[in-house]
Amino acid sequence: MSYADAEIRVYTVDHAFNTEEETKLISTIPFINFHHDRVEEFRSKVNAVADSLEKAYIHWDQYINIEITFKRMYCNEE
């Protein structure tokens, strides 16, 4: 999502650890940092959500990949 400052994507994985490994996106969670002066706090909170997702999927019947992407938009704005 182009407007998000960060995203968490959750994928299921078939044939893990194999050359035929396939992933399927099952969820995308966008995050907007309304307080650009608190970047480290924002990153910490996004990582905490990813940690919670990891715990939630611990007993899922397939392998799960959780991917976090942070964007640095308008990084030279003063």
C-alpha positions, 0 to 999 in steps of 0.5 A: 500500500503506497501510503503506508510507512510500514507493512506486515505481510503474512504468507503461508508456505507450501513445500518449505525447504524445497526447490518447489517452495511456494508462498501465498499472501494471506494478510497485509497490515499497513501502518502509518507513522503519524509522529515522524519524529518518533521513528524508533518508537514506531518501529518498535511497535510494528515489530511488537505486532509481528511478534504477536502474529508469530505467537498467534500462528505458532500452531498453524498447520502450515509454515508461516512467513512474516515479512516486515517492510519499512519505508523512509518517505520524505526523508530529506524534508526539514 
